[in-house]
């Protein structure tokens, strides 16, 4: 609830999802019994439908107009 269409990716028991309406990226624990949000960032603003990408400890997110790389290692 509260998310508009956007992309997601997962690794090592964690998920990252873009809130398509504003570009927020939410970190959550992968658990099939409950939703547990672990953090939320706004690396860039704008509509973000593309899935986030994890590469070498970096999270890459993209909106229609911009791209951001966040070090999560």
C-alpha positions as CSV (number, residue, x, y, z in Angstrom):
1,X,0.0,0.0,0.0
2,X,1.3,3.5,-0.8
3,X,3.5,2.5,-3.8
4,X,2.8,3.4,-7.4
5,X,4.1,1.3,-10.2
6,X,7.9,1.1,-10.2
7,X,10.7,-1.5,-10.4
8,X,12.3,-3.7,-7.8
9,X,15.3,-5.9,-7.3
10,X,16.4,-8.2,-4.6
11,X,19.6,-9.8,-3.2
12,X,20.8,-11.4,0.0
13,X,17.4,-11.4,1.7
14,X,16.8,-7.7,1.0
15,X,14.6,-5.9,-1.6
16,X,14.9,-2.5,-3.2
17,X,11.8,-0.9,-4.7
18,X,11.3,2.4,-6.6
19,X,8.1,4.3,-5.7
20,X,7.2,5.2,-9.3
21,X,5.5,8.5,-8.4
22,X,8.3,10.3,-6.7
23,X,11.6,8.3,-7.1
24,X,11.9,7.2,-3.4
25,X,13.9,4.0,-3.0
26,X,12.7,1.7,-0.2
27,X,14.8,-1.0,1.4
28,X,12.8,-3.9,2.8
29,X,13.4,-7.3,4.3
30,X,12.3,-10.2,2.0
31,X,9.8,-12.1,4.2
32,X,6.7,-13.9,2.9
33,X,4.8,-13.3,6.2
34,X,5.2,-9.6,6.7
35,X,6.4,-6.3,5.3
36,X,9.4,-4.8,7.2
37,X,10.7,-1.5,5.8
38,X,14.4,-1.0,6.8
39,X,15.0,2.4,5.2
40,X,14.0,4.9,2.6
41,X,16.1,7.4,0.5
42,X,15.4,9.9,-2.2
43,X,18.5,9.9,-4.4
44,X,16.7,11.7,-7.2
45,X,13.2,13.1,-7.7
46,X,10.8,12.3,-10.4
47,X,8.9,9.4,-11.9
48,X,11.0,6.2,-11.6
49,X,9.6,3.1,-13.3
50,X,12.8,1.4,-14.2
51,X,14.0,-1.2,-11.7
52,X,16.9,-0.4,-9.5
53,X,20.1,-2.2,-10.3
54,X,22.7,-3.7,-7.9
55,X,26.3,-3.8,-9.1
56,X,29.4,-4.2,-6.9
57,X,27.9,-2.6,-3.8
58,X,26.3,0.2,-5.7
59,X,22.6,0.8,-6.3
60,X,21.8,2.5,-9.6
61,X,18.4,4.2,-9.9
62,X,16.9,6.1,-12.9
63,X,14.1,8.5,-13.5
64,X,12.8,9.7,-16.8
65,X,15.3,12.6,-16.6
66,X,18.2,11.5,-14.4
67,X,20.3,8.7,-13.0
68,X,22.0,8.3,-9.6
69,X,24.5,5.8,-8.1
70,X,24.4,5.2,-4.4
71,X,27.2,3.3,-2.5
72,X,25.4,0.7,-0.3
73,X,28.5,-1.4,0.6
